[in-house]
Amino acid sequence: MPLWLGWTLALLVAAGFSALGHWQLQRARDKQALLAKTEQVLARRQAGPLSLAGAPDGLDWAAGHGRFTDAPPVLLDNQLREGRAGVRIYRVFQPLQGPPLLVELGWQPLPADRRLPHPPKPVQTEVSGLLMPPPAAGLAGHGAPAAQDGVLLALGLQPQALAGPLHAPGLAPRVLRLDPALPWGYPRDLEVLPNTLPPERHLGYAVQWFGLAIAVLATAALLTFRRRRAARAKIGG
């Protein structure tokens, strides 16, 4: 292989590894910013109206009155809690003002036969909690929700896709993570990065990708040095 071609390949591979490293660094920064914003909102807990759920992004503490509709519950699959597999339970809440929104009631485990729970419609008319974008769907979470025995089983939470099956036109793009202090619902918390990597893991992956980029360049430099030394030895001989 000509020397120029080898270095071209090495530079391309190193550039690809570096790009992956920068992507992981950005993911770490984004998640760290999300955690910092969450800490700030939870420290203040200054409640705004539930109509804020109509905004597509951001974090807000919100509270308000309304009613849970007769729409079927949505069970978000593949949710871990304390090492156990289960589902997060969501139901549609219609505020007195503003669009309908999905409210997370909490987490329930799934038995070995994956028999789905059938949570009843709450009778409470007042909710409060953290408004935030729905959990990331991941690579396998973009399929249509499956209707099973009066519930919707979803791999990802996409309000626009769920609006039709839930008969909730104009469903808000953000969801309400119900306040764990409220004495109803199911076990829950306000962890904003569940079932996903923390910033520290992304930083660790970034270091690995940058290390691979350096290793490729170092290997190319070493092979170039050996090749030139062999060529000089051949000429000298």
C-alpha positions in Angstrom: 0.0 0.0 0.0 1.4 3.4 -0.9 2.3 5.6 2.1 -0.1 8.3 1.1 -3.0 5.9 0.9 -2.3 4.4 4.3 -2.2 7.8 5.9 -5.4 8.8 4.2 -7.2 5.7 5.6 -5.7 6.3 9.0 -6.8 10.0 9.0 -10.3 9.0 7.9 -10.6 6.4 10.6 -9.2 8.7 13.3 -11.6 11.5 12.2 -14.5 9.1 12.5 -13.5 8.0 16.0 -13.0 11.7 17.0 -16.5 12.6 15.7 -18.0 9.8 17.8 -16.0 11.1 20.8 -17.4 14.6 20.3 -20.9 13.2 20.0 -20.5 11.4 23.3 -19.2 14.6 24.9 -22.2 16.5 23.6 -24.5 13.9 25.0 -22.8 14.2 28.4 -23.1 18.0 28.3 -26.8 17.8 27.4 -27.6 15.3 30.1 -25.7 17.3 32.7 -27.6 20.4 31.7 -30.9 18.5 32.1 -29.9 17.3 35.5 -29.0 20.8 36.6 -32.2 22.3 35.3 -34.2 19.5 37.0 -32.5 20.2 40.3 -33.3 23.9 39.9 -37.0 23.3 39.1 -37.4 20.8 42.0 -35.7 23.1 44.4 -38.2 25.9 43.6 -41.3 23.9 42.9 -43.1 27.0 41.8 -46.2 25.6 40.3 -47.4 26.9 36.9 -50.6 25.9 35.1 -51.0 22.6 33.4 -51.5 24.4 30.1 -47.7 24.7 30.0 -47.7 21.1 28.8 -48.5 22.5 25.4 -44.9 23.7 25.0 -42.8 21.1 23.2 -39.6 21.4 25.4 -38.3 22.3 28.8 -39.0 21.5 32.4 -41.7 23.0 34.6 -43.4 22.3 37.9 -47.1 22.4 37.3 -50.4 21.8 39.1 -54.1 22.1 38.3 -57.6 20.7 38.4 -59.4 18.6 35.9 -60.4 15.0 35.4 -58.9 11.7 34.2 -60.7 10.7 31.0 -62.1 7.3 30.1 -59.3 6.7 27.6 -57.4 3.4 28.1 -54.3 3.4 30.2 -50.9 3.5 28.4 -48.3 1.0 29.7 -44.7 2.0 28.7 -42.8 -1.3 28.4 -39.2 -2.2 29.3 -39.0 0.0 32.4 -36.6 -1.0 35.1 -36.9 -0.1 38.7 -34.5 -1.5 41.4 -33.4 -4.2 38.9 -36.9 -5.4 38.1 -38.7 -5.2 34.8 -42.0 -3.6 34.6 -44.1 -0.8 33.0 -44.9 2.8 33.6 -48.5 3.6 33.7 -49.9 6.7 32.0 -53.4 8.0 31.8 -55.0 11.0 30.0 -55.9 14.0 32.2 -58.1 16.8 30.9 -57.3 20.0 32.8 -59.9 22.7 33.2 -57.8 24.8 30.9 -55.3 23.7 28.3 -54.8 20.5 26.2 -55.2 17.0 27.5 -51.9 15.5 28.7 -50.5 12.2 29.8 -49.9 11.8 33.5 -47.5 9.2 34.8 -49.1 7.4 37.7 -46.0 5.3 38.6 -44.4 1.9 37.9 -45.7 -1.6 38.2 -43.7 -4.9 37.9 -44.6 -7.5 35.3 -44.8 -11.2 36.3 -42.9 -13.9 34.5 -45.8 -14.5 32.1 -45.9 -10.7 31.3 -49.6 -10.5 32.4 -50.4 -6.8 32.0 -51.9 -4.8 34.9 -55.3 -3.1 34.5 -55.0 0.1 36.5 -58.3 1.7 37.3 -59.1 5.3 36.3 -58.1 7.6 39.2 -60.9 9.6 40.8 -58.6 12.5 41.9 -59.3 15.8 40.3 -56.1 17.6 41.2 -52.6 16.7 40.0 -49.1 18.2 40.4 -45.7 17.2 39.3 -42.9 17.7 36.8 -43.7 18.6 33.2 -41.1 17.3 30.8 -40.7 15.7 27.4 -41.7 12.0 27.2 -39.1 9.4 27.8 -36.8 8.8 24.8 -38.1 6.0 22.6 -34.8 4.5 21.7 -34.2 2.4 18.6 -37.1 0.0 19.1 -39.6 2.4 20.5 -41.2 3.9 17.3 -43.7 1.2 16.6 -47.5 1.6 17.0 -48.9 0.9 20.4 -50.6 -2.5 20.7 -54.1 -2.8 22.2 -54.3 -5.6 24.7 -57.3 -6.3 27.0 -58.3 -2.7 27.3 -54.8 -1.2 27.7 -52.3 0.2 25.2 -48.8 -1.4 25.4 -46.2 1.0 24.0 -42.4 0.6 23.5 -42.1 4.4 23.3 -44.1 7.3 24.4 -45.0 9.5 21.4 -48.0 11.7 22.3 -48.8 12.5 18.6 -49.0 8.8 17.8 -51.1 8.0 20.9 -53.6 10.8 20.3 -55.7 8.7 17.9 -55.8 5.5 19.9 -56.6 7.5 23.0 -59.3 9.6 21.3 -57.4 12.7 22.7 -57.0 15.2 19.8 -54.4 17.9 20.6 -52.6 15.7 23.2 -49.9 17.8 24.8 -46.3 17.0 23.7 -45.1 17.0 27.3 -46.1 14.6 30.1 -46.6 15.1 33.8 -44.4 13.1 36.1 -46.8 12.9 39.1 -45.4 14.2 42.4 -44.2 11.2 44.5 -45.4 12.9 47.6 -49.0 12.6 46.5 -50.6 9.7 48.5 -52.1 7.8 45.4 -50.9 6.2 42.3 -48.0 3.7 42.2 -44.3 3.7 43.1 -42.5 6.5 41.3 -39.8 9.1 41.4 -38.7 12.1 39.5 -35.6 10.6 37.9 -35.2 12.3 34.5 -32.7 9.8 33.1 -34.3 6.4 33.8 -33.2 3.5 31.7 -30.5 5.5 30.0 -26.9 6.3 30.4 -25.7 9.0 32.9 -23.4 11.8 31.8 -20.4 10.0 33.4 -20.9 7.0 31.1 -21.0 9.2 28.0 -17.8 10.9 29.2 -16.2 7.5 29.6 -17.2 6.5 26.0 -15.9 9.8 24.7 -12.5 9.1 26.2 -12.5 5.6 24.6 -13.3 7.0 21.2 -10.6 9.7 21.4 -8.1 7.1 22.7 -8.9 4.9 19.6 -8.3 7.9 17.3 -4.9 8.5 19.0 -4.0 4.8 18.7 -4.8 4.8 15.0 -2.5 7.8 14.4 0.2 6.4 16.6 0.1 3.1 14.7 0.3 4.8 11.4 3.2 6.8 12.6 5.0 3.7 13.9 4.4 1.8 10.6 5.7 4.8 8.6 8.9 5.0 10.8 9.5 1.2 10.4 8.9 1.4 6.7 11.3 4.2 6.2 14.0 2.6 8.4 13.7 -0.6 6.4 14.0 1.4 3.1 17.2 3.1 4.4 18.6 -0.2 5.5 18.0 -1.7 2.1 19.7 1.2 0.4 22.6 1.1 2.8 22.9 -2.6 2.3 
